Amino acid sequence: MLDREEIRHRITELEIEHRDLDAVIDVLSNDLRREELQLRRLKKRKLQLKDHITLLKMQLISDIPA
């Protein structure tokens, strides 16, 4: 199990990746020649990151019973 500092560090990394993906998705969404499959994959990855971030944040809350 990761310690609290490692969890915070991982959350920060994932949040950066999430923001980067958001920017890429915005650019691709505005491109008339966009690749729909690529856009769907990026959106799916973004949702996976969001879920992972949520799970890690829940690990930091020690007063919630598992």
The first five atom37 places (N, CA, C, CB, O) and aatype in JSON, in Angstrom:
{
  "aatype": [12, 10, 3, 1, 6, 6, 9, 1, 8, 1, 9, 16, 6, 10, 6, 9, 6, 8, 1, 3, 10, 3, 0, 19, 9, 3, 19, 10, 15, 2, 3, 10, 1, 1, 6, 6, 10, 5, 10, 1, 1, 10, 11, 11, 1, 11, 10, 5, 10, 11, 3, 8, 9, 16, 10, 10, 11, 12, 5, 10, 9, 15, 3, 9, 14, 0],
  "atom_mask": [
    [1, 1, 1, 1, 1],
    [1, 1, 1, 1, 1],
    [1, 1, 1, 1, 1],
    [1, 1, 1, 1, 1],
    [1, 1, 1, 1, 1],
    [1, 1, 1, 1, 1],
    [1, 1, 1, 1, 1],
    [1, 1, 1, 1, 1],
    [1, 1, 1, 1, 1],
    [1, 1, 1, 1, 1],
    [1, 1, 1, 1, 1],
    [1, 1, 1, 1, 1],
    [1, 1, 1, 1, 1],
    [1, 1, 1, 1, 1],
    [1, 1, 1, 1, 1],
    [1, 1, 1, 1, 1],
    [1, 1, 1, 1, 1],
    [1, 1, 1, 1, 1],
    [1, 1, 1, 1, 1],
    [1, 1, 1, 1, 1],
    [1, 1, 1, 1, 1],
    [1, 1, 1, 1, 1],
    [1, 1, 1, 1, 1],
    [1, 1, 1, 1, 1],
    [1, 1, 1, 1, 1],
    [1, 1, 1, 1, 1],
    [1, 1, 1, 1, 1],
    [1, 1, 1, 1, 1],
    [1, 1, 1, 1, 1],
    [1, 1, 1, 1, 1],
    [1, 1, 1, 1, 1],
    [1, 1, 1, 1, 1],
    [1, 1, 1, 1, 1],
    [1, 1, 1, 1, 1],
    [1, 1, 1, 1, 1],
    [1, 1, 1, 1, 1],
    [1, 1, 1, 1, 1],
    [1, 1, 1, 1, 1],
    [1, 1, 1, 1, 1],
    [1, 1, 1, 1, 1],
    [1, 1, 1, 1, 1],
    [1, 1, 1, 1, 1],
    [1, 1, 1, 1, 1],
    [1, 1, 1, 1, 1],
    [1, 1, 1, 1, 1],
    [1, 1, 1, 1, 1],
    [1, 1, 1, 1, 1],
    [1, 1, 1, 1, 1],
    [1, 1, 1, 1, 1],
    [1, 1, 1, 1, 1],
    [1, 1, 1, 1, 1],
    [1, 1, 1, 1, 1],
    [1, 1, 1, 1, 1],
    [1, 1, 1, 1, 1],
    [1, 1, 1, 1, 1],
    [1, 1, 1, 1, 1],
    [1, 1, 1, 1, 1],
    [1, 1, 1, 1, 1],
    [1, 1, 1, 1, 1],
    [1, 1, 1, 1, 1],
    [1, 1, 1, 1, 1],
    [1, 1, 1, 1, 1],
    [1, 1, 1, 1, 1],
    [1, 1, 1, 1, 1],
    [1, 1, 1, 1, 1],
    [1, 1, 1, 1, 1]
  ],
  "atom_positions": [
    [[0.84, -1.19, 0.0], [0.0, 0.0, 0.0], [0.88, 1.25, 0.0], [-0.95, 0.0, 1.22], [1.92, 1.29, 0.66]],
    [[0.46, 2.24, -0.73], [1.22, 3.48, -0.83], [1.04, 4.32, 0.43], [0.79, 4.27, -2.06], [-0.03, 4.3, 1.04]],
    [[2.08, 5.06, 0.8], [1.91, 5.96, 1.93], [1.23, 7.25, 1.43], [3.28, 6.28, 2.61], [1.11, 7.47, 0.23]],
    [[0.81, 8.07, 2.37], [0.01, 9.25, 2.03], [0.74, 10.2, 1.07], [-0.36, 10.0, 3.29], [0.12, 10.76, 0.17]],
    [[2.03, 10.38, 1.27], [2.79, 11.28, 0.4], [2.87, 10.73, -1.03], [4.2, 11.5, 0.96], [2.75, 11.49, -2.0]],
    [[3.06, 9.43, -1.16], [3.09, 8.81, -2.49], [1.73, 8.93, -3.18], [3.49, 7.33, -2.38], [1.66, 9.14, -4.39]],
    [[0.67, 8.79, -2.4], [-0.68, 8.92, -2.96], [-0.89, 10.35, -3.46], [-1.75, 8.55, -1.9], [-1.39, 10.55, -4.56]],
    [[-0.51, 11.33, -2.65], [-0.66, 12.73, -3.07], [0.14, 13.02, -4.34], [-0.2, 13.68, -1.94], [-0.34, 13.71, -5.25]],
    [[1.35, 12.48, -4.4], [2.2, 12.68, -5.57], [1.56, 12.05, -6.81], [3.61, 12.08, -5.33], [1.55, 12.66, -7.89]],
    [[1.03, 10.86, -6.66], [0.37, 10.18, -7.78], [-0.88, 10.93, -8.23], [0.01, 8.74, -7.38], [-1.15, 11.03, -9.43]],
    [[-1.64, 11.45, -7.27], [-2.82, 12.25, -7.61], [-2.41, 13.46, -8.44], [-3.57, 12.7, -6.33], [-3.06, 13.78, -9.43]],
    [[-1.34, 14.13, -8.04], [-0.86, 15.3, -8.78], [-0.47, 14.91, -10.21], [0.35, 15.93, -8.06], [-0.82, 15.61, -11.16]],
    [[0.23, 13.81, -10.35], [0.62, 13.34, -11.7], [-0.61, 13.07, -12.56], [1.49, 12.07, -11.6], [-0.67, 13.47, -13.72]],
    [[-1.59, 12.38, -11.99], [-2.8, 12.04, -12.73], [-3.62, 13.28, -13.08], [-3.65, 11.06, -11.94], [-4.2, 13.36, -14.16]],
    [[-3.66, 14.25, -12.17], [-4.39, 15.48, -12.44], [-3.74, 16.27, -13.58], [-4.46, 16.35, -11.19], [-4.44, 16.88, -14.4]],
    [[-2.42, 16.25, -13.64], [-1.72, 16.91, -14.75], [-2.04, 16.22, -16.06], [-0.19, 16.91, -14.5], [-2.33, 16.87, -17.06]],
    [[-1.99, 14.89, -16.06], [-2.32, 14.15, -17.28], [-3.78, 14.41, -17.69], [-2.09, 12.63, -17.07], [-4.07, 14.54, -18.87]],
    [[-4.67, 14.48, -16.71], [-6.08, 14.74, -16.97], [-6.25, 16.11, -17.64], [-6.9, 14.67, -15.66], [-6.99, 16.24, -18.61]],
    [[-5.57, 17.14, -17.11], [-5.65, 18.48, -17.7], [-5.08, 18.5, -19.1], [-4.9, 19.5, -16.82], [-5.63, 19.14, -20.0]],
    [[-3.96, 17.8, -19.29], [-3.35, 17.74, -20.62], [-4.3, 17.08, -21.63], [-2.01, 16.95, -20.56], [-4.45, 17.57, -22.75]],
    [[-4.93, 15.99, -21.22], [-5.88, 15.32, -22.09], [-7.07, 16.24, -22.41], [-6.38, 14.03, -21.44], [-7.56, 16.25, -23.54]],
    [[-7.5, 16.99, -21.43], [-8.6, 17.93, -21.64], [-8.25, 18.94, -22.72], [-8.95, 18.64, -20.33], [-9.07, 19.26, -23.58]],
    [[-7.03, 19.45, -22.68], [-6.57, 20.41, -23.67], [-6.5, 19.78, -25.06], [-5.2, 20.97, -23.29], [-6.93, 20.39, -26.04]],
    [[-5.97, 18.57, -25.14], [-5.88, 17.87, -26.43], [-7.27, 17.59, -26.99], [-5.09, 16.54, -26.28], [-7.51, 17.77, -28.19]],
    [[-8.18, 17.17, -26.13], [-9.55, 16.89, -26.56], [-10.21, 18.17, -27.1], [-10.38, 16.3, -25.39], [-10.9, 18.13, -28.11]],
    [[-9.99, 19.28, -26.42], [-10.55, 20.56, -26.9], [-10.03, 20.9, -28.28], [-10.21, 21.69, -25.92], [-10.81, 21.3, -29.15]],
    [[-8.73, 20.75, -28.49], [-8.14, 21.06, -29.8], [-8.71, 20.13, -30.87], [-6.6, 20.94, -29.75], [-9.11, 20.58, -31.94]],
    [[-8.74, 18.84, -30.58], [-9.25, 17.87, -31.56], [-10.74, 18.07, -31.84], [-9.01, 16.46, -31.06], [-11.19, 17.86, -32.97]],
    [[-11.49, 18.48, -30.84], [-12.92, 18.69, -31.03], [-13.19, 19.84, -31.99], [-13.59, 18.96, -29.69], [-14.2, 19.84, -32.7]],
    [[-12.31, 20.8, -32.01], [-12.48, 21.97, -32.88], [-11.88, 21.76, -34.28], [-11.84, 23.18, -32.24], [-12.06, 22.6, -35.16]],
    [[-11.19, 20.65, -34.48], [-10.57, 20.35, -35.77], [-11.59, 19.7, -36.69], [-9.33, 19.43, -35.6], [-12.19, 18.68, -36.34]],
    [[-11.79, 20.27, -37.85], [-12.77, 19.73, -38.8], [-12.38, 18.36, -39.33], [-12.96, 20.69, -39.96], [-13.23, 17.59, -39.75]],
    [[-11.08, 18.05, -39.3], [-10.6, 16.76, -39.81], [-10.39, 15.75, -38.69], [-9.3, 16.95, -40.58], [-9.63, 14.8, -38.85]],
    [[-11.04, 15.96, -37.58], [-10.78, 15.15, -36.39], [-11.04, 13.66, -36.62], [-11.63, 15.64, -35.23], [-11.87, 13.26, -37.43]],
    [[-10.32, 12.89, -35.88], [-10.47, 11.44, -35.87], [-11.39, 11.08, -34.71], [-9.09, 10.71, -35.74], [-11.01, 11.2, -33.54]],
    [[-12.6, 10.64, -35.03], [-13.58, 10.34, -33.99], [-13.12, 9.21, -33.06], [-14.91, 9.96, -34.63], [-13.35, 9.27, -31.85]],
    [[-12.49, 8.19, -33.62], [-12.01, 7.07, -32.81], [-10.96, 7.55, -31.8], [-11.43, 5.96, -33.71], [-11.01, 7.2, -30.63]],
    [[-10.03, 8.35, -32.27], [-9.0, 8.88, -31.38], [-9.63, 9.75, -30.3], [-7.95, 9.7, -32.19], [-9.24, 9.67, -29.13]],
    [[-10.59, 10.56, -30.67], [-11.26, 11.42, -29.71], [-11.99, 10.59, -28.64], [-12.26, 12.34, -30.43], [-11.92, 10.92, -27.45]],
    [[-12.67, 9.53, -29.06], [-13.36, 8.65, -28.1], [-12.36, 7.99, -27.15], [-14.16, 7.57, -28.85], [-12.61, 7.88, -25.95]],
    [[-11.23, 7.55, -27.69], [-10.22, 6.91, -26.84], [-9.66, 7.88, -25.82], [-9.08, 6.35, -27.7], [-9.44, 7.52, -24.66]],
    [[-9.42, 9.12, -26.24], [-8.9, 10.12, -25.31], [-9.92, 10.44, -24.22], [-8.52, 11.41, -26.07], [-9.56, 10.59, -23.05]],
    [[-11.18, 10.53, -24.6], [-12.22, 10.8, -23.61], [-12.35, 9.64, -22.62], [-13.57, 11.05, -24.3], [-12.56, 9.85, -21.43]],
    [[-12.22, 8.41, -23.13], [-12.29, 7.24, -22.25], [-11.11, 7.25, -21.27], [-12.29, 5.94, -23.09], [-11.29, 6.97, -20.09]],
    [[-9.93, 7.56, -21.77], [-8.75, 7.64, -20.9], [-8.93, 8.72, -19.84], [-7.47, 7.92, -21.73], [-8.55, 8.54, -18.68]],
    [[-9.5, 9.84, -20.24], [-9.74, 10.94, -19.31], [-10.68, 10.49, -18.18], [-10.32, 12.16, -20.04], [-10.45, 10.81, -17.02]],
    [[-11.74, 9.75, -18.54], [-12.65, 9.24, -17.52], [-11.96, 8.23, -16.59], [-13.86, 8.59, -18.18], [-12.21, 8.22, -15.38]],
    [[-11.1, 7.39, -17.16], [-10.35, 6.43, -16.34], [-9.46, 7.16, -15.35], [-9.52, 5.49, -17.23], [-9.35, 6.77, -14.19]],
    [[-8.82, 8.23, -15.81], [-7.96, 9.02, -14.92], [-8.79, 9.63, -13.79], [-7.24, 10.14, -15.71], [-8.37, 9.6, -12.63]],
    [[-9.94, 10.17, -14.13], [-10.82, 10.77, -13.13], [-11.21, 9.74, -12.08], [-12.08, 11.37, -13.79], [-11.19, 10.03, -10.88]],
    [[-11.57, 8.54, -12.51], [-11.93, 7.48, -11.57], [-10.75, 7.1, -10.68], [-12.42, 6.25, -12.32], [-10.92, 6.9, -9.48]],
    [[-9.58, 6.99, -11.28], [-8.38, 6.63, -10.51], [-8.06, 7.71, -9.48], [-7.17, 6.42, -11.46], [-7.71, 7.41, -8.34]],
    [[-8.17, 8.97, -9.88], [-7.92, 10.08, -8.96], [-8.9, 10.01, -7.79], [-8.05, 11.44, -9.69], [-8.51, 10.19, -6.64]],
    [[-10.15, 9.74, -8.09], [-11.17, 9.64, -7.04], [-10.85, 8.52, -6.06], [-12.55, 9.41, -7.66], [-10.95, 8.7, -4.85]],
    [[-10.46, 7.37, -6.59], [-10.1, 6.24, -5.71], [-8.91, 6.58, -4.82], [-9.78, 5.0, -6.55], [-8.9, 6.25, -3.63]],
    [[-7.91, 7.24, -5.38], [-6.74, 7.62, -4.58], [-7.12, 8.63, -3.51], [-5.64, 8.19, -5.48], [-6.64, 8.54, -2.37]],
    [[-7.96, 9.58, -3.86], [-8.39, 10.57, -2.86], [-9.16, 9.91, -1.73], [-9.25, 11.65, -3.52], [-9.05, 10.32, -0.58]],
    [[-9.94, 8.89, -2.06], [-10.68, 8.16, -1.03], [-9.73, 7.46, -0.07], [-11.64, 7.14, -1.67], [-10.04, 7.32, 1.12]],
    [[-8.58, 7.02, -0.56], [-7.58, 6.37, 0.31], [-7.0, 7.35, 1.32], [-6.46, 5.76, -0.53], [-6.56, 6.94, 2.4]],
    [[-7.01, 8.63, 0.97], [-6.46, 9.64, 1.88], [-7.42, 9.95, 3.03], [-6.14, 10.92, 1.11], [-7.02, 10.49, 4.06]],
    [[-8.68, 9.61, 2.84], [-9.68, 9.89, 3.89], [-9.75, 8.68, 4.8], [-11.1, 10.2, 3.27], [-10.37, 7.66, 4.47]],
    [[-9.11, 8.79, 5.94], [-8.95, 7.62, 6.81], [-10.17, 7.35, 7.69], [-7.73, 7.8, 7.68], [-10.27, 6.26, 8.26]],
    [[-11.09, 8.31, 7.82], [-12.2, 8.09, 8.73], [-13.41, 7.43, 8.06], [-12.61, 9.38, 9.33], [-14.43, 7.23, 8.72]],
    [[-13.31, 7.1, 6.78], [-14.4, 6.4, 6.11], [-14.11, 4.9, 6.17], [-14.55, 6.9, 4.64], [-13.07, 4.45, 5.7]],
    [[-15.03, 4.12, 6.74], [-14.78, 2.67, 6.81], [-14.75, 2.05, 5.43], [-15.85, 1.99, 7.65], [-15.52, 2.42, 4.54]],
    [[-13.85, 1.1, 5.25], [-13.69, 0.45, 3.94], [-14.79, -0.53, 3.65], [-12.36, -0.25, 3.86], [-14.79, -1.16, 2.59]]
  ]
}
